[in-house]
């Protein structure tokens, strides 16, 4: 199984528009972050997308993705779902609806904001999808793969992380109950959000993410959804444990 980090930045990305800070002006490609999304390629050749933000089209073209079999939504904030309209290209090429998976809160928001996707219509070219609501309590199958949802909180918003085999992916969270933490243990690879070094009201900060990593002991851990306030990739990387890494756009890891 292969994971490709399509985007690893916050809702504003890095560099931030109109920002003149040193990180946003960096020439190091590791300091450039599109909005957070990831692609999981299974051994059977299936492509599972995690989140579909406003940079979706650019990410698909950059990585030359030719098909998507399922999309897992962590939550319905715009930086994680604003690319939904662009599934129409895959609808056309694959001649089928896209399969979307999310929790109840995300389903309600997506059906409201993208209502035209889910109502009968006679207009060719509109995106088409089947939206599957997850309770967050039970495993499910997408693209033929068994997936375990992991419930977390993004301040007061319930969000979902996902475990696919030995890979765990959690973003935009600042609290995980002990019962859900059990689902993360013994992971080979843990991807978790770490917005910045200073504490934040709705995201894990770097010390909090490192604490979780220390609790669950993954073989390798990758930090995503990073902001320009985190600092330079090259400098922060030196401060991390050997098995913890800052993720960057285009990074691929095998499991």
Buried (B, 14 or more C-beta within 10 A) or exposed (E): BBBBBBBBBBBBBBBBEEEEEEBBEBEEEBBBBBBBBBBBBBEEEBBBBBBBBBBBEBBBEBBEBEEBBBBBBBBBBEBBBBBBBBBBEBBEEBEEBBBBBBBEBBBEBBBEBBEEBBEEEEEEEEBBBEBBBBEBEEEBEBBEBEBBBBBBBBEEBBBBBBBBBBBBBBBBBBEBEEEBBEBBEEBBBBBBBBBBBEEBEBBBBBEBBBEBBEEBEBEBBBBBBBBBBBBBBEEBBEEBEEEBBBBBBBBEBEB
